[in-house]
Amino acid sequence: MIPIFGGIEMSLYADPPPFYYGEETTKKFIGVKHYLNLLKDKTYWKALLNTTSYSLISISLIIPLAFLLAQGILGSIKKFQMILSFLLLIPAITPPSVMATIFLIFFHGEKGFLNFFIITPLFEVLRNTGLEVFSDLPNYVNWQKDPNYIMPSLIIQAVWRWTGFITLFMLIAIRNIPKNLEEVAELEGISWLKRNYLILIPMTKPVIIFSAIFLLIDFFSMFTGAYLLLGGSGGTDNAGLLFVSYVYQTGFTFHEFRKAAAISLSILPPILFLLIVFFWYKRKDIS
C-alpha cells in the first residue's frame, strides 16, 4: 500500500522543469490537474483503447484455447500428462532476454520465422490463384513497423506466452469436478459439446472468471512483451502503444514522473471494481 499512497502523493504535484535536478523545495501542489488533463490527452485514450482491444482479443483466444488444451492433456496417456503440462508452462517462465531473442527470430523482417515459413509461402499461393483480391498482397509482413500488423503481433505474443499458464488453472479446475457427474454424463451418452456446456463450463466458471481478470490486470501492467517487440515505443502511428508503454514514455522519455504516476493510478478504480465483482461472485457462488 505504501507505493500506492506514494504514487497518489506524487500525482498531486506538478513536475519540475525538464532536466531539473535541484532540491525538492520547488514542489507545486496542483491537486487533480494531472487527472483532468488526461481527459483531453488523445495519446492517453489511444493507449487505453489499444490496451483494451489487445486485452479482450487475447483473453477471448487464450481462455478457450487453454480450456481445450486442458481437456486434451487429461485425455492423453497418463504418464505424458506431467510432461505436456511442463512444456506448456515454458513460455510463461522464459527469461526476458531469451524472449527477446525468440521474438526477434519469429517476427523480424523478411527472414523472420513467421514470414519465411508461413506468410511468404501462403501469400505466394494466394497470388497464384489469379483472384484480384489477392493480387496486391506483399511478399512478407513487416510485423514490427506496419501499423496494420503491430497489434496482431502483440496478440500472437500474448497467446504464446500465457496459454500454457492458464491451461494449468484449467487442468486443476477440471480435475476437481466431482467424478460422479462425469460418470452420469458417460452413462447418459452425452455428447462432447453438451458435456462442456452442461458440466465443465459451469463447474469451472469461477476459474474462468479469475483467469480473465488475472490476464486483464497483467495486460494493463505487464511491460516486457511490448518493450521487447517495440522497444518501449508505440510503433508506427502508435498502433501498438499500450497503457504501460505510455507510462514508460511519460516517465522515462519525457521525464514527467508525476504525470506518469497519475496515468498509472487512473486505472486503479476499474481494477478494484473488477476484483470486488469477482470476490462478490465467488462469495455468492459459495453461499
ABEGO torsion letter per residue (X at the ends): XAAAAAAAAAAABBBBBBGBABBAAABBBAEAAAAAAAAABAAAAAAAAAAAAAAAAAAAAAAAAAAAAAAAAAABBAAAAAAAAAAAAAAAABBAAAAAAAAAAAABEAABAAAAAAAAAAAAAAAAAGBAAAAABBABBBAAABAAAAAAAAAAAAAAAAAAAAAAAAAAAAAABBAAAAAAAAAAGBBAAAAAAAAAAAAAAAAAAAAAAAAAAAAAABAAAAAAAAGGBAEBGGAABBAAAAAAAAAAAAGBAAAAAAAAAAAAAAAAAAAAAAAAAAAAAAX
